[in-house]
Amino acid sequence: MCSRRATFYQNRIMPYFIHGGCSMPTFARMRERIIPKAHGLVAEIGFGSGLNLPYYDPDKVSRLIGIDPDPAMLGIARKRLAGVRVEIELLEGRAEALPLPEESVDTAVVTYALCTIPDPGCALREIRRILKPRGRLLFIEHERSTDPWRSRWQERLNGLWGQLAGGCHLNRAPQRLIEEAGFVIRAREQERFPLHLWQLGTQSGGEALPA
């Protein structure tokens, strides 16, 4: 009985909870600053419900491949494709085993996804594998706060939050993970979340190149 309730929540409620939460203006403002930098053949890892779609520049992007392990999230995304002026292919797949050839992608995009990917280090190494030698990674992520009291509460809430938000971790350090995977962060923006989203700490967006 409990497992059936969990499955119903995961399939019917959680995707819309995540979609609604990540549609808030504070997320949109960062997307608006980072996503238009994508160019060429783009792979978005953790495509989710397609919230980045309005921010891709059709004059720069030749094709967009959206990859996500959750068919329910991809189902929401498909409803948003009408009117999008970029050629799009949606694939169900895991970030740790991307279904793309080596050195095939000009831009990889990952937004608010390194928090949920079970093995983010492996996923980032996969992103390096599929990027062309002069390719780049665009990222936007929330991360552990530098304020001691916030970080303590992030640790305390981490397990419960993960159950509600698809395995999201409040206490990860995505910029460190990106650098440990062999990227050099060339440009970044950072801001603290507003009070009603204090549990997310800070968010950072930027561009990283393979070292």
Residue pairs with C-beta under 8 A, 6 or more apart in sequence:
10 72
10 166
11 72
12 72
14 72
14 164
14 165
14 166
15 49
15 70
15 72
15 73
15 75
15 76
16 76
17 164
17 165
18 48
18 49
18 73
18 165
18 166
19 48
19 49
19 51
19 73
19 76
21 165
22 48
22 49
22 51
22 112
23 51
24 197
26 193
26 194
26 197
26 203
27 51
27 112
27 140
27 203
28 51
30 140
30 189
30 191
30 203
30 205
31 51
31 52
31 55
31 111
31 140
32 55
33 189
33 205
34 55
34 111
34 138
34 139
34 140
34 189
34 205
34 206
34 207
35 52
35 55
35 56
35 109
35 111
35 138
36 55
36 56
36 57
36 60
37 107
37 138
37 207
38 56
38 57
38 60
38 61
38 107
38 109
38 138
39 57
39 60
39 61
39 106
39 107
40 60
40 61
40 62
40 105
40 106
40 107
41 62
41 63
41 65
41 104
41 105
41 106
41 107
42 56
42 61
42 63
42 64
42 65
42 105
42 106
42 107
42 108
42 109
43 64
43 65
43 67
43 98
43 100
43 105
43 107
43 108
43 109
43 127
43 130
44 52
44 64
44 65
44 66
44 67
44 108
44 109
44 110
44 111
45 67
45 95
45 98
45 108
45 109
45 110
45 113
45 123
45 127
46 67
46 68
46 95
46 110
46 111
46 112
46 113
46 114
46 116
46 117
47 66
47 67
47 68
47 73
47 74
47 77
47 90
48 68
48 70
48 73
48 76
48 77
48 112
48 113
49 73
49 76
49 77
49 80
50 66
50 76
50 77
50 80
50 81
51 111
52 109
52 111
53 77
53 80
53 81
53 84
53 86
53 88
56 64
56 84
56 86
58 85
58 86
61 86
61 107
62 87
63 86
63 87
63 88
63 89
64 86
64 87
64 88
64 89
65 88
65 89
65 90
65 91
65 100
65 105
66 74
66 77
66 88
66 89
66 90
66 91
67 90
67 91
67 92
67 93
67 95
67 98
67 99
67 100
68 74
68 77
68 90
68 92
68 93
69 92
69 93
69 94
69 95
70 166
71 92
74 90
74 92
77 90
78 90
81 88
91 99
93 99
95 110
95 113
95 117
95 120
95 122
95 123
95 126
95 127
96 117
96 118
96 119
96 122
96 123
96 126
97 126
98 126
98 127
98 129
98 130
100 130
101 130
102 129
102 130
103 129
103 130
103 131
103 132
103 133
103 135
104 130
104 132
105 130
105 131
105 132
105 135
106 131
106 132
106 135
106 136
107 135
107 136
107 137
107 138
108 127
108 130
108 131
108 135
108 136
108 137
108 138
109 137
109 138
109 139
110 123
110 127
110 137
110 138
110 139
110 140
110 141
111 138
111 139
111 140
111 141
112 140
112 141
112 142
113 141
114 120
114 123
114 124
114 139
114 141
114 172
114 174
114 177
115 141
115 142
115 168
115 169
115 170
115 172
115 174
116 165
116 166
116 167
116 168
116 169
117 123
118 167
120 172
120 174
120 177
121 177
121 180
121 181
124 177
124 178
124 180
124 181
124 182
124 183
125 181
125 182
127 137
127 181
128 181
128 182
128 183
128 210
131 137
131 210
133 210
135 210
136 186
136 207
136 208
136 209
137 178
137 183
137 207
137 208
137 209
138 205
138 206
138 207
139 174
139 178
139 204
139 205
139 206
139 207
139 208
140 203
140 204
140 205
141 172
141 174
141 175
141 203
141 204
141 205
142 170
142 174
142 193
142 200
142 201
142 202
142 203
143 172
143 173
143 174
143 175
143 201
143 202
143 203
143 204
144 151
144 154
144 170
144 171
144 172
144 173
144 201
145 151
145 154
145 192
145 201
145 202
146 201
146 202
147 201
150 198
150 199
150 201
151 171
151 201
153 199
154 170
154 171
154 199
154 201
155 170
155 171
157 170
157 199
158 169
158 170
158 171
161 168
161 170
161 199
162 168
162 169
170 199
170 200
170 201
174 204
175 185
175 188
175 204
175 206
178 185
178 208
179 185
179 208
182 210
182 211
183 208
183 209
183 210
183 211
184 208
184 209
184 210
184 211
185 206
185 207
185 208
186 206
186 207
186 208
186 209
187 206
187 207
188 204
188 205
188 206
188 207
189 204
189 205
189 206
190 202
190 203
190 204
190 205
191 202
191 203
192 201
192 202
193 200
193 201
193 202
193 203
